[in-house]
Amino acid sequence: MSSPTPDALLGPADVRELAAALGVRPTKQRGQNFVIDANTVRRIVRTAGVRPEDVVVEVGPGLGSLTLALLEAADRVTAVEIDDVLAAALPATIAARMPGRADRFALVHSDALHVTELPGPAPTALVANLPYNVAVPVLLHMLDTFPGIERTLVMVQSEVADRLAAAPGSKVYGVPSVKANWYAEVKRAGAIGRNVFWPAPNVDSGLVSLVRRAEPVKTTATKGEVFAVVDAAFAQRRKTLRAALAGWAGSAAAAEAALVAAGVSPQARGESLTVEEFARIAEHKEIAEHKEIAEHKESGNQ
């Protein structure tokens, strides 16, 4: 592996020069805030635990600040970029600043939410600075589509980081927390100041670490069936599960039957349940369906 030059990473002046040369202004629409601090991107790579044998996928590389730091540490890096101008420019930036590693870099010009395959070996790690407006859907899509991703480190808006890493019982525990936990053990992995970005955002950022579960959640229900229960439970999060799951089960009584069969209190709320408990409820949907059929027969006989 050839060593990059000491100034291979992008500093504040480099980022602004590149942006000016490309006629790029970061857009709010895409949640673009470019990292301008080399120490921060190296810290992200360290925190992500990137190894020399890793194949890393990066979503939203922008001008390449994090990409270059990843190329210093990983075997290869594949970047997924939706922006036409940024996607066209990134390979040249890599070739100019890290020529010895350019053959270890690949670019996919696409919306990450539509990516179903990547060139080269399957990715083993995901490291990305994700725009807050699509952070959760992109993260879940990548974990679902690429099961070889063992370790993930994403930089997201601090509030999103809190939600992803929240434990049952927390006020911010919700759909992102449960769905992320379906795939991985999730935890906060640090905070990032606003001054390392250009332009400086109005919100703080946080790092979230996700290590894929060694064993998947043990359940006979499919992921889709479990996620349907999760979505229903949090659509009306202030209601008890008996009420919140009435639409999912067919009626409140049918929801209660499924909950009791799953060993979950019908008076509980979604924010108190683990992903395993949601899976148990999903497994008992047919009990709810039998209850609903019985209710219809009963009302028809009256």
Secondary structure by P-SEA (a helix, b strand, c coil): cccccccccccaaaaaaaaaaaccccccccbbbbbccaaaaaaaaaaaccccccbbbbccccccaaaaaaaacccbbbbbbccaaaaacaaaaaaaccccccccbbbbccccccccccccccccbbbbbcccccaaaaaaaaaaacccccbbbbbccaaaaaaaacccccccccaaaaaaaaccccccccccccccccccccbbbbbbbbccccccccccccaaaaaaaaaaaacccccccccccccccccaaaaaaaaaaaccccccccccccaaaaaaaaaaaaaaaaaaaaaaaaaaac
